Amino acid sequence: MAADGTDPTWPEVKDAYWRNHAALRKQLRESSAITDPADYVPDPDFWAWEYVRELCGSGDRAALDRLVDLADSASDDEQLDYLGAGPIEDFVNGYGRLLIDDIEDAAGRSPSFLRALQGMYPTEIPESVRVRMLPLVPASARENRVREKLGLAPL
């Protein structure tokens, strides 16, 4: 639900989601300038982040379609990494076993969604899903070092 209490349209959610991301980036750059917690101003677009998080919790095909659309609306790789390491990773982690065919199909249709998938932290993804996703998101040396520490075989 939007900050004003109304039900937003999907285009409004997308716009607010990316404005919230921009505000977060700015806040992180300027965080050392805030010395008094009373000076912190909450972002009025945070509701869009919550909306997308709840959407991902539904675990249905419509949520995947919205994530693809959100990826397609991203303006740069930083936004795609943010989307991949957040909602997309959560969605794949929670529902990848059920929707892996759909996820693979979406990655084949949308270069932006594929790029966002590459922003995930793959060690968080269930092993059976991760192995299946290797053609889309190849294992990195970093991932294999983490896997080794966890007692898992390299990919």
CYANA upper distance limits for C-alpha pairs under 8 A (distance plus 0.5 A):
  1 MET  CA      5 GLY  CA      6.38
  1 MET  CA      6 THR  CA      6.41
  1 MET  CA      7 ASP  CA      5.56
  1 MET  CA      8 PRO  CA      6.76
  1 MET  CA     47 TRP  CA      7.18
  1 MET  CA     48 ALA  CA      8.35
  1 MET  CA     51 TYR  CA      7.43
  2 ALA  CA      6 THR  CA      6.00
  2 ALA  CA      7 ASP  CA      6.60
  2 ALA  CA      8 PRO  CA      6.30
  2 ALA  CA     45 ASP  CA      8.46
  2 ALA  CA     47 TRP  CA      6.47
  2 ALA  CA     48 ALA  CA      7.67
  3 ALA  CA     44 PRO  CA      7.08
  3 ALA  CA     45 ASP  CA      7.66
  3 ALA  CA     47 TRP  CA      6.77
  8 PRO  CA     12 GLU  CA      6.43
  8 PRO  CA     13 VAL  CA      6.88
  9 THR  CA     13 VAL  CA      6.88
 10 TRP  CA     14 LYS  CA      6.75
 11 PRO  CA     15 ASP  CA      6.72
 12 GLU  CA     16 ALA  CA      6.56
 13 VAL  CA     17 TYR  CA      6.38
 13 VAL  CA     48 ALA  CA      5.94
 13 VAL  CA     51 TYR  CA      8.10
 14 LYS  CA     18 TRP  CA      6.88
 14 LYS  CA     48 ALA  CA      8.01
 14 LYS  CA     70 LEU  CA      6.81
 14 LYS  CA     73 SER  CA      8.11
 15 ASP  CA     19 ARG  CA      6.72
 16 ALA  CA     20 ASN  CA      6.47
 16 ALA  CA     45 ASP  CA      5.84
 16 ALA  CA     46 PHE  CA      8.33
 16 ALA  CA     48 ALA  CA      6.17
 17 TYR  CA     21 HIS  CA      6.82
 17 TYR  CA     45 ASP  CA      7.31
 17 TYR  CA     46 PHE  CA      7.97
 17 TYR  CA     48 ALA  CA      5.43
 17 TYR  CA     49 TRP  CA      6.17
 18 TRP  CA     22 ALA  CA      6.72
 18 TRP  CA     74 ALA  CA      8.16
 18 TRP  CA     79 GLN  CA      8.32
 19 ARG  CA     23 ALA  CA      6.67
 19 ARG  CA     45 ASP  CA      7.27
 20 ASN  CA     24 LEU  CA      6.62
 20 ASN  CA     43 ASP  CA      7.29
 20 ASN  CA     44 PRO  CA      8.43
 20 ASN  CA     45 ASP  CA      5.73
 20 ASN  CA     46 PHE  CA      6.34
 20 ASN  CA     48 ALA  CA      7.99
 20 ASN  CA     49 TRP  CA      7.78
 21 HIS  CA     25 ARG  CA      6.72
 21 HIS  CA     79 GLN  CA      8.15
 22 ALA  CA     26 LYS  CA      6.71
 23 ALA  CA     27 GLN  CA      6.52
 23 ALA  CA     43 ASP  CA      7.53
 24 LEU  CA     28 LEU  CA      6.63
 25 ARG  CA     29 ARG  CA      6.83
 26 LYS  CA     30 GLU  CA      6.68
 27 GLN  CA     31 SER  CA      6.01
 30 GLU  CA     34 ILE  CA      7.73
 34 ILE  CA     39 ASP  CA      6.99
 34 ILE  CA     40 TYR  CA      7.51
 35 THR  CA     39 ASP  CA      8.16
 36 ASP  CA     40 TYR  CA      8.00
 42 PRO  CA     46 PHE  CA      8.46
 45 ASP  CA     49 TRP  CA      8.10
 46 PHE  CA     50 GLU  CA      7.12
 47 TRP  CA     51 TYR  CA      6.56
 48 ALA  CA     52 VAL  CA      6.70
 49 TRP  CA     53 ARG  CA      6.68
 50 GLU  CA     54 GLU  CA      6.65
 51 TYR  CA     55 LEU  CA      6.60
 52 VAL  CA     56 CYS  CA      6.71
 52 VAL  CA     87 PRO  CA      7.60
 53 ARG  CA     57 GLY  CA      7.00
 53 ARG  CA     87 PRO  CA      6.67
 54 GLU  CA     58 SER  CA      7.39
 55 LEU  CA     59 GLY  CA      8.29
 55 LEU  CA     63 ALA  CA      6.35
 56 CYS  CA     63 ALA  CA      6.42
 56 CYS  CA     64 LEU  CA      8.24
 56 CYS  CA     87 PRO  CA      6.94
 56 CYS  CA     88 ILE  CA      8.28
 56 CYS  CA     90 ASP  CA      7.68
 56 CYS  CA     91 PHE  CA      5.96
 57 GLY  CA     91 PHE  CA      7.64
 58 SER  CA     63 ALA  CA      7.35
 59 GLY  CA     63 ALA  CA      7.01
 59 GLY  CA     64 LEU  CA      8.30
 59 GLY  CA     91 PHE  CA      7.33
 59 GLY  CA     94 GLY  CA      7.92
 59 GLY  CA     95 TYR  CA      6.29
 60 ASP  CA     64 LEU  CA      7.25
 61 ARG  CA     65 ASP  CA      6.77
 61 ARG  CA     99 LEU  CA      8.15
 61 ARG  CA    102 ASP  CA      8.11
 62 ALA  CA     66 ARG  CA      6.81
 63 ALA  CA     67 LEU  CA      6.77
 64 LEU  CA     68 VAL  CA      6.76
 64 LEU  CA     91 PHE  CA      8.48
 64 LEU  CA    103 ILE  CA      8.02
 65 ASP  CA     69 ASP  CA      6.75
 65 ASP  CA    106 ALA  CA      8.44
 66 ARG  CA     70 LEU  CA      6.52
 67 LEU  CA     71 ALA  CA      6.63
 67 LEU  CA     87 PRO  CA      8.42
 67 LEU  CA     88 ILE  CA      7.47
 67 LEU  CA    113 PHE  CA      8.26
 68 VAL  CA     72 ASP  CA      6.66
 68 VAL  CA    106 ALA  CA      7.47
 68 VAL  CA    110 SER  CA      7.59
 68 VAL  CA    112 SER  CA      8.19
 68 VAL  CA    113 PHE  CA      5.94
 69 ASP  CA     73 SER  CA      6.80
 70 LEU  CA     74 ALA  CA      7.08
 71 ALA  CA     80 LEU  CA      6.83
 71 ALA  CA     83 LEU  CA      7.72
 71 ALA  CA    112 SER  CA      5.94
 71 ALA  CA    113 PHE  CA      5.76
 71 ALA  CA    116 ALA  CA      7.22
 72 ASP  CA    110 SER  CA      7.75
 72 ASP  CA    112 SER  CA      5.90
 72 ASP  CA    113 PHE  CA      7.28
 74 ALA  CA     79 GLN  CA      6.35
 74 ALA  CA     80 LEU  CA      6.83
 74 ALA  CA    112 SER  CA      8.29
 75 SER  CA     79 GLN  CA      7.27
 76 ASP  CA     80 LEU  CA      7.06
 77 ASP  CA     81 ASP  CA      6.54
 77 ASP  CA    115 ARG  CA      8.27
 78 GLU  CA     82 TYR  CA      6.71
 79 GLN  CA     83 LEU  CA      6.65
 80 LEU  CA     84 GLY  CA      6.43
 80 LEU  CA    112 SER  CA      7.76
 80 LEU  CA    113 PHE  CA      8.36
 80 LEU  CA    115 ARG  CA      7.10
 80 LEU  CA    116 ALA  CA      5.07
 80 LEU  CA    119 GLY  CA      7.38
 81 ASP  CA     85 ALA  CA      6.45
 81 ASP  CA    115 ARG  CA      8.25
 81 ASP  CA    116 ALA  CA      6.06
 81 ASP  CA    118 GLN  CA      7.87
 81 ASP  CA    119 GLY  CA      4.82
 81 ASP  CA    120 MET  CA      7.81
 82 TYR  CA     86 GLY  CA      6.55
 82 TYR  CA    116 ALA  CA      8.37
 82 TYR  CA    119 GLY  CA      7.60
 83 LEU  CA     87 PRO  CA      6.32
 83 LEU  CA     88 ILE  CA      6.64
 83 LEU  CA    116 ALA  CA      6.70
 83 LEU  CA    119 GLY  CA      8.02
 84 GLY  CA     88 ILE  CA      5.37
 84 GLY  CA     89 GLU  CA      6.19
 84 GLY  CA    116 ALA  CA      4.89
 84 GLY  CA    117 LEU  CA      5.67
 84 GLY  CA    118 GLN  CA      7.28
 84 GLY  CA    119 GLY  CA      5.02
 84 GLY  CA    120 MET  CA      5.35
 85 ALA  CA     89 GLU  CA      5.92
 85 ALA  CA     90 ASP  CA      8.49
 85 ALA  CA    116 ALA  CA      8.39
 85 ALA  CA    117 LEU  CA      8.50
 85 ALA  CA    119 GLY  CA      5.80
 85 ALA  CA    120 MET  CA      4.77
 85 ALA  CA    121 TYR  CA      6.70
 86 GLY  CA     90 ASP  CA      6.71
 86 GLY  CA    120 MET  CA      7.98
 87 PRO  CA     91 PHE  CA      6.51
 88 ILE  CA     92 VAL  CA      6.56
 88 ILE  CA    116 ALA  CA      8.06
 88 ILE  CA    117 LEU  CA      7.40
 88 ILE  CA    120 MET  CA      7.86
 89 GLU  CA     93 ASN  CA      6.38
 89 GLU  CA    117 LEU  CA      7.94
 89 GLU  CA    120 MET  CA      5.84
 89 GLU  CA    121 TYR  CA      7.71
 89 GLU  CA    124 GLU  CA      8.41
 89 GLU  CA    125 ILE  CA      7.98
 90 ASP  CA     94 GLY  CA      6.52
 91 PHE  CA     95 TYR  CA      6.21
 91 PHE  CA     96 GLY  CA      7.47
 92 VAL  CA     96 GLY  CA      4.78
 92 VAL  CA     97 ARG  CA      8.40
 92 VAL  CA    125 ILE  CA      7.36
 93 ASN  CA    124 GLU  CA      7.29
 93 ASN  CA    125 ILE  CA      5.34
 93 ASN  CA    126 PRO  CA      6.78
 95 TYR  CA     99 LEU  CA      6.57
 95 TYR  CA    100 ILE  CA      8.47
 96 GLY  CA    100 ILE  CA      5.50
 96 GLY  CA    103 ILE  CA      8.06
 96 GLY  CA    126 PRO  CA      8.45
 96 GLY  CA    129 VAL  CA      6.60
 97 ARG  CA    126 PRO  CA      8.50
 97 ARG  CA    128 SER  CA      8.03
 97 ARG  CA    129 VAL  CA      6.53
 99 LEU  CA    103 ILE  CA      6.61
100 ILE  CA    104 GLU  CA      6.58
100 ILE  CA    129 VAL  CA      7.51
101 ASP  CA    105 ASP  CA      6.67
102 ASP  CA    106 ALA  CA      6.55
103 ILE  CA    107 ALA  CA      6.69
104 GLU  CA    108 GLY  CA      6.80
104 GLU  CA    133 MET  CA      8.10
104 GLU  CA    136 LEU  CA      8.24
105 ASP  CA    109 ARG  CA      6.88
106 ALA  CA    110 SER  CA      6.50
106 ALA  CA    113 PHE  CA      7.56
106 ALA  CA    114 LEU  CA      8.29
107 ALA  CA    111 PRO  CA      6.99
107 ALA  CA    113 PHE  CA      6.10
107 ALA  CA    114 LEU  CA      5.04
107 ALA  CA    136 LEU  CA      8.08
108 GLY  CA    114 LEU  CA      7.80
110 SER  CA    114 LEU  CA      6.82
111 PRO  CA    115 ARG  CA      6.62
112 SER  CA    116 ALA  CA      6.65
113 PHE  CA    117 LEU  CA      6.67
114 LEU  CA    118 GLN  CA      7.05
114 LEU  CA    136 LEU  CA      7.56
115 ARG  CA    119 GLY  CA      7.43
116 ALA  CA    120 MET  CA      7.76
117 LEU  CA    136 LEU  CA      8.45
117 LEU  CA    137 VAL  CA      7.43
118 GLN  CA    136 LEU  CA      8.34
118 GLN  CA    137 VAL  CA      6.02
121 TYR  CA    125 ILE  CA      8.12
122 PRO  CA    130 ARG  CA      7.25
122 PRO  CA    143 GLU  CA      7.70
123 THR  CA    130 ARG  CA      8.49
123 THR  CA    143 GLU  CA      7.28
123 THR  CA    146 VAL  CA      7.97
123 THR  CA    147 ARG  CA      7.54
125 ILE  CA    129 VAL  CA      7.16
125 ILE  CA    130 ARG  CA      6.30
126 PRO  CA    130 ARG  CA      6.53
127 GLU  CA    131 VAL  CA      6.60
128 SER  CA    132 ARG  CA      6.93
129 VAL  CA    133 MET  CA      6.67
130 ARG  CA    134 LEU  CA      6.90
131 VAL  CA    155 LEU  CA      8.09
133 MET  CA    137 VAL  CA      6.40
133 MET  CA    138 PRO  CA      8.19
134 LEU  CA    138 PRO  CA      5.20
134 LEU  CA    139 ALA  CA      7.12
139 ALA  CA    143 GLU  CA      6.60
139 ALA  CA    144 ASN  CA      7.32
139 ALA  CA    155 LEU  CA      6.53
140 SER  CA    144 ASN  CA      6.81
141 ALA  CA    145 ARG  CA      6.75
142 ARG  CA    146 VAL  CA      6.88
143 GLU  CA    147 ARG  CA      6.59
144 ASN  CA    148 GLU  CA      6.54
144 ASN  CA    153 ALA  CA      8.29
144 ASN  CA    154 PRO  CA      5.49
144 ASN  CA    155 LEU  CA      7.14
145 ARG  CA    149 LYS  CA      6.91
145 ARG  CA    154 PRO  CA      8.36
146 VAL  CA    150 LEU  CA      6.84
147 ARG  CA    151 GLY  CA      6.76
147 ARG  CA    152 LEU  CA      5.43
147 ARG  CA    153 ALA  CA      7.04
147 ARG  CA    154 PRO  CA      6.80
148 GLU  CA    152 LEU  CA      5.84
148 GLU  CA    153 ALA  CA      6.81
148 GLU  CA    154 PRO  CA      7.17
